[in-house]
Amino acid sequence: MRWLWRLRFVCARGRGGGRHNARYSFQANTVVGKKGAPRLAHARPWLARGSRQTPAPVSELTTAIDELAEKVARFGRTVEADGKARAIAELEERMGGPGFWDDPSKAKGIVDQLKGMRNVVDPYLNLSRQTRDLRELADLGETEGDDGLLIEAAAELDRLVQTYDAVEVKLALSGRYDSSAVYLTIKPGAGGVEACDWASMLFRMYSQYCQAEGYTVQIMDMLPGEEAGLKYCTLRIEGPYAYGYFKSEMGTHRLVRMSPYNADGKRQTSFAAIEVTPEIDDAEVVETISDKDLRIDTYRASGAGGQHVNKTDSAVRLTHIPTGLVAACQQERSQVQNRATAMKMLLAKLQQLKESERLDELKDLGADRGTIGWGHQIRSYFLQPTQRVLDLRTGHSTSQAHSVLDGALQPFIDSYLRWCLAGRPDRRQMGKEDD
């Protein structure tokens, strides 16, 4: 019987099995991980002393499995897995009916909808089934007193917890526009050349991150500072889940350092705002902007120049008068092309503003957009006297400040996604940052 059960268990989990020859210890309580989000204190390998391997206490093992099962069940309720499973069955029935592909555009929308629901439901069903099988394996090992089965269950628990962590982050990337390309705008705050230099440092940080992660970056608009740095910059970033990841950067960023532009060498604080807007497909743009609500400015593009680009007013800046939103583009050689791209960016910003007002999803970021200064920062970067980067929303921090400025942003992005899944708790008052 044990051999048959072991065969069933191995077949059920597929190719992702972990090692079976390591010792594991367990903690049954919930702890706070390095990323600041609650997670299960799951199995961790530790080196054995001597040749004989012994498993962890069975009670700790079963308690950890039960905690994981509860988290998986809670995940299923959060994503409404049962309702989505019924919707998947209905869509599959429609796809099998006659005339489904007569309208390719409508059919593609249904296929995309089906794919999105499967990406959520299938991982939940797999985790739920594997967690039940794992509990049966642990019970079998306890009943028969088989240390080998218990060690195998410990290894499988560690693998399933890692799988759940990945699925949990994926849930935070299931928004409507999370898979879209993104427009990222950098604006320095008050402070003159110091703030402009901080904006250029942020431009370098995001460029380094995009290069490391394989994102494609286009400079849509850029205005250099008079002495150094940047007065304004808009990037178009394209890649897997670009908006889903970069929405974590929206808000005011604060820098504290010994200013290279201060003759007295005093510590100085600078601010810069990051604005993130998803790119909306032409098919989703259903509104137009009245001419009376639009101000159009043309100017000569900056850059290295050439036969045409710097000799005509090809760059375009559009301002939506009622809201004050601005979109500009100087990437293309033609003024007509730049105006079309800027209009697309402006419509995306208006759509984002409308949805944030209706759903109240970005209420905290509304103040960050309006004010670039004290009390509105989402992240602080300290370079002197000690190095530290602190995200005030999630509580995640690191002492490797220069690594972050070199593009090591992924831990902060992951902690933001987990913070969103936890309901966006207010962590700003949990600990005061150093001035």
Secondary structure by P-SEA (a helix, b strand, c coil): caaaaaaaaaaaaccccccccbbbbbbcbbbbccccbbbbbcbbbbbbcccccccccaaaaaaaaaaaaaaaaaaaaaaaaaaaaaaaaaaaaaaacccccccaaaaaaaaaaaaaaaacaaaaaaaaaaaaaaaaaaaaaaaaccaaaaaaaaaaaaaaaaaaaaaaaaaaaccccccbbbbbbbbbcccaaaaaaaaaaaaaaaaaaaaaabbbbbbcbbbbcccccccbbbbbbbcccccccccccccbbbbbccccccccccbbbbbbbbbbbbbbcccccccccccccbbbbbbbbbccccccccccccbbbbbbccccbbbbbcccccaaaaaaaaaaaaaaaaaaaaaaaaccccccaaaaaaccccccccbbbbcccccccccccccccccaaaaaaacccaaaaaaaaaaaaaccccccccccccc
